[in-house]
Amino acid sequence: MDLHKSPAPTARGPVPATELRCSDADRDRIADILRDALAEGRLTAEEHAERVEGVLNAKTVGELDLFVRDLPAAHARRTTAAYAPPGRPAPGTVPAEPDANVVAIFSSAMRKGRWRPGRRLHAYAIFGSVEIDLSEAIFEYQQVVIKAISVFGDVTIRVPENITLRGTGGAVLGNFEVSPLDSGEQNAPVVHVDGLAVLGNVEARPKRGKLVADILDRVSDKVDKALRRHLDR
C-alpha cells in the first residue's frame, strides 16, 4: 500500500467562475470588445487578429478574460453584468388568465415579427407544433410568463439575446429545456417559461444576433410615435 498517496476527495467544492466552460455567447461578447478596441486604436490589426484566434480556441471563461483584461470596456461590462435581474413575478402581479392562446392540434401555429406578447401567453401543441418568436416583439411589460404544454408535439420559443430568460417545468418521456439567460440591463424584459412536455418537446433559448431594441415600449401604450419609429430602426 502506498501510504504517501493522497486520498481521493470525498466531495467537490464549487467550480470557480473562471474555470467554467465558455459558450458561443461568451466568445461573441469578448469578440465585440476586441472589435471596439480595434476601432478605437487600442489594438493593432495584428494584435486583434491574434486575440480573436485565441478567443475562438478558448475553452473556459478565465481563458477568455485574458484577452481583454487590459481593455477598459471589459471592466465596465463586468460592472454592468453584476446587476441581478428580478426573480419570478409575485402572485397576483401577472394575471392568471392569458392575454392570448396559441394552439396547434394536428397543425402548426406561429407568432413572430412585430407583435405584443402581453404579460401572459399560453401555448398548446397537441400532435402539432407551436413557434413563439420574441426576437422582434414589443415588450410592454418587464415580466412575461409563457405557459407551454406539449403532448406529442413541439413548442419552440426564441427570445432576444439581451433579455433575461428563466424556466420551470418538466417532461414525461419528452424534453423540457430552457437555456437560462441573464441580462445586465436593469430595464430588460424577463421571460419566464413554465410548462410540461408529454412525449413531446418544449424548448426555449436565445436567438443569435437578435436584440430587443424598444424596452421602453412596455412602460406605456402612449409612447410617442416618433420615438417608436426611432426605436424600430
C-alpha positions as CSV (number, residue, x, y, z in Angstrom):
1,M,0.0,0.0,0.0
2,D,1.3,3.4,-0.9
3,L,1.0,5.4,2.3
4,H,2.0,8.6,0.6
5,K,-0.8,8.6,-1.9
6,S,-3.2,11.4,-1.5
7,P,-6.8,10.3,-0.6
8,A,-9.4,10.8,-3.2
9,P,-11.6,13.8,-2.5
10,T,-14.9,12.9,-0.8
11,A,-16.8,16.0,-2.1
12,R,-16.4,18.5,-4.8
13,G,-16.4,22.2,-4.0
14,P,-18.0,24.9,-6.2
15,V,-16.2,25.4,-9.5
16,P,-14.6,28.8,-9.7
17,A,-16.2,31.1,-12.3
18,T,-13.0,31.3,-14.3
19,E,-13.0,27.5,-14.8
20,L,-16.5,27.3,-16.2
21,R,-16.8,26.2,-19.8
22,C,-17.4,29.2,-22.1
23,S,-20.3,29.4,-24.5
24,D,-20.6,30.8,-28.0
25,A,-22.4,33.8,-26.5
26,D,-19.3,34.4,-24.2
27,R,-17.0,34.2,-27.2
28,D,-19.2,36.7,-29.1
29,R,-19.1,39.1,-26.1
30,I,-15.3,39.1,-26.0
31,A,-15.1,39.4,-29.8
32,D,-17.3,42.5,-29.6
33,I,-14.9,44.1,-27.0
34,L,-11.9,43.3,-29.2
35,R,-13.6,44.8,-32.3
36,D,-14.4,48.0,-30.5
37,A,-10.8,48.2,-29.2
38,L,-9.5,47.8,-32.8
39,A,-11.8,50.6,-33.9
40,E,-10.7,52.9,-31.0
41,G,-7.0,52.3,-31.9
42,R,-6.3,50.4,-28.6
43,L,-5.2,47.3,-30.6
44,T,-3.3,46.9,-33.9
45,A,-4.7,44.8,-36.6
46,E,-2.2,42.1,-35.9
47,E,-3.0,42.1,-32.1
48,H,-6.7,42.0,-32.9
49,A,-6.3,39.0,-35.3
50,E,-4.1,37.2,-32.7
51,R,-6.6,37.7,-29.9
52,V,-9.6,36.7,-32.0
53,E,-7.9,33.5,-32.9
54,G,-7.3,32.8,-29.2
55,V,-10.9,33.6,-28.4
56,L,-12.2,31.0,-30.9
57,N,-9.9,28.4,-29.3
58,A,-10.7,29.3,-25.7
59,K,-12.4,26.6,-23.5
60,T,-13.1,28.4,-20.2
61,V,-14.3,31.8,-19.1
62,G,-10.9,32.5,-17.5
63,E,-9.1,32.0,-20.8
64,L,-11.5,34.4,-22.5
65,D,-10.9,37.1,-19.9
66,L,-7.1,37.0,-20.5
67,F,-7.7,38.5,-24.0
68,V,-9.5,41.6,-22.7
69,R,-8.1,42.2,-19.2
70,D,-6.1,45.2,-20.4
71,L,-9.1,46.8,-22.1
72,P,-11.3,49.4,-20.2
73,A,-14.5,48.1,-21.9
74,A,-14.1,44.7,-20.3
75,H,-14.2,46.1,-16.8
76,A,-17.1,48.4,-17.5
77,R,-19.2,45.4,-18.8
78,R,-18.4,43.3,-15.8
79,T,-19.8,46.1,-13.6
80,T,-23.0,46.1,-15.6
81,A,-23.3,42.3,-15.5
82,A,-23.3,42.4,-11.7
83,Y,-26.9,43.6,-11.8
84,A,-29.3,40.8,-10.5
85,P,-32.4,40.5,-12.6
86,P,-35.8,40.3,-10.9
87,G,-37.0,36.9,-9.8
88,R,-40.3,35.2,-10.6
89,P,-43.3,37.5,-10.5
90,A,-45.1,37.6,-7.1
91,P,-48.5,36.0,-7.0
92,G,-51.1,38.4,-8.4
93,T,-48.7,40.6,-10.3
94,V,-49.3,38.7,-13.6
95,P,-52.9,37.7,-14.4
96,A,-53.8,34.0,-14.2
97,E,-55.7,34.4,-17.5
98,P,-53.6,34.7,-20.6
99,D,-53.6,37.7,-22.9
100,A,-53.5,35.2,-25.8
101,N,-53.5,31.5,-26.6
102,V,-51.5,29.9,-29.3
103,V,-52.9,26.4,-30.1
104,A,-51.9,23.8,-32.6
105,I,-53.8,20.5,-32.8
106,F,-52.7,18.3,-35.6
107,S,-51.4,21.5,-37.2
108,S,-48.9,24.3,-36.7
109,A,-49.2,27.8,-35.2
110,M,-46.7,30.7,-35.1
111,R,-46.2,34.1,-33.5
112,K,-43.3,36.2,-34.8
113,G,-42.3,39.6,-36.1
114,R,-43.5,42.9,-34.5
115,W,-46.1,41.8,-32.0
116,R,-47.0,42.3,-28.4
117,P,-46.8,39.2,-26.1
118,G,-48.6,40.9,-23.2
119,R,-48.0,39.7,-19.6
120,R,-49.1,36.0,-20.1
121,L,-49.2,33.7,-23.1
122,H,-50.3,30.1,-23.2
123,A,-49.1,27.7,-25.9
124,Y,-50.5,24.3,-26.6
125,A,-49.1,21.8,-29.1
126,I,-51.1,18.6,-29.4
127,F,-49.8,16.4,-32.2
128,G,-48.7,19.7,-33.7
129,S,-46.0,22.5,-33.5
130,V,-46.0,26.0,-32.0
131,E,-43.3,28.5,-32.6
132,I,-43.2,31.7,-30.5
133,D,-40.5,34.1,-31.7
134,L,-40.0,37.1,-29.4
135,S,-36.8,38.3,-31.1
136,E,-38.7,41.3,-32.6
137,A,-41.5,41.6,-30.2
138,I,-42.6,44.8,-28.5
139,F,-42.3,44.3,-24.7
140,E,-44.9,46.4,-22.9
141,Y,-44.2,44.7,-19.6
142,Q,-41.0,43.7,-17.9
143,Q,-42.3,40.4,-16.7
144,V,-43.7,38.0,-19.3
145,V,-44.9,34.5,-18.4
146,I,-45.3,31.8,-21.1
147,K,-47.0,28.5,-20.2
148,A,-46.1,25.8,-22.8
149,I,-47.8,22.5,-22.9
150,S,-46.7,19.9,-25.4
151,V,-48.4,16.5,-25.9
152,F,-46.9,14.5,-28.8
153,G,-46.0,18.0,-30.2
154,D,-43.3,20.7,-30.2
155,V,-43.2,24.2,-28.6
156,T,-40.3,26.3,-29.6
157,I,-39.6,29.7,-28.0
158,R,-37.0,32.2,-29.2
159,V,-36.0,35.3,-27.3
160,P,-33.6,38.3,-27.9
161,E,-30.1,37.8,-26.6
162,N,-30.2,40.8,-24.3
163,I,-33.1,39.9,-22.1
164,T,-33.4,37.5,-19.0
165,L,-34.8,34.0,-19.6
166,R,-35.9,31.6,-16.9
167,G,-37.7,28.3,-17.0
168,T,-39.5,25.9,-14.6
169,G,-41.2,22.7,-16.0
170,G,-40.9,19.0,-16.6
171,A,-41.2,16.2,-19.1
172,V,-42.8,12.8,-19.2
173,L,-41.0,10.7,-21.9
174,G,-40.2,14.0,-23.5
175,N,-38.0,17.1,-23.3
176,F,-38.4,20.4,-21.5
177,E,-35.3,22.6,-21.9
178,V,-34.9,26.3,-21.2
179,S,-31.5,27.8,-21.7
180,P,-31.1,30.3,-18.8
181,L,-30.1,33.8,-19.8
182,D,-29.1,36.8,-17.7
183,S,-29.3,40.4,-19.0
184,G,-27.1,43.1,-17.4
185,E,-29.6,45.8,-18.3
186,Q,-31.8,46.7,-15.4
187,N,-34.8,47.6,-17.6
188,A,-34.6,44.5,-19.7
189,P,-37.6,42.2,-20.0
190,V,-37.7,38.9,-18.1
191,V,-39.4,35.9,-19.8
192,H,-40.4,33.0,-17.6
193,V,-41.3,29.7,-19.4
194,D,-43.4,27.2,-17.4
195,G,-45.0,24.0,-18.7
196,L,-44.9,20.3,-19.4
197,A,-43.9,18.1,-22.2
198,V,-45.6,14.7,-22.5
199,L,-44.0,12.6,-25.2
200,G,-43.2,16.0,-26.8
201,N,-40.7,18.8,-26.7
202,V,-40.6,22.3,-25.1
203,E,-37.5,24.4,-25.9
204,A,-36.7,28.0,-25.1
205,R,-33.4,29.7,-25.9
206,P,-32.0,33.0,-27.2
207,K,-31.9,33.7,-31.0
208,R,-28.4,34.6,-32.1
209,G,-27.9,38.1,-33.3
210,K,-31.3,39.4,-32.1
211,L,-31.5,42.2,-29.5
212,V,-34.6,43.8,-28.1
213,A,-34.4,47.5,-29.2
214,D,-37.5,49.0,-27.7
215,I,-37.6,48.2,-24.0
216,L,-39.3,51.5,-23.3
217,D,-42.4,50.3,-25.3
218,R,-43.6,48.2,-22.4
219,V,-43.8,51.1,-20.0
220,S,-46.8,52.7,-21.5
221,D,-49.1,52.4,-24.5
222,K,-48.8,56.1,-25.0
223,V,-45.1,56.2,-26.1
224,D,-44.7,58.9,-28.7
225,K,-44.9,57.6,-32.3
226,A,-41.8,59.4,-33.3
227,L,-39.8,57.7,-30.6
228,R,-41.3,54.3,-31.6
229,R,-40.2,54.8,-35.2
230,H,-36.7,55.7,-34.0
231,L,-36.6,52.5,-31.9
232,D,-37.7,50.4,-34.8
233,R,-34.7,51.5,-36.9
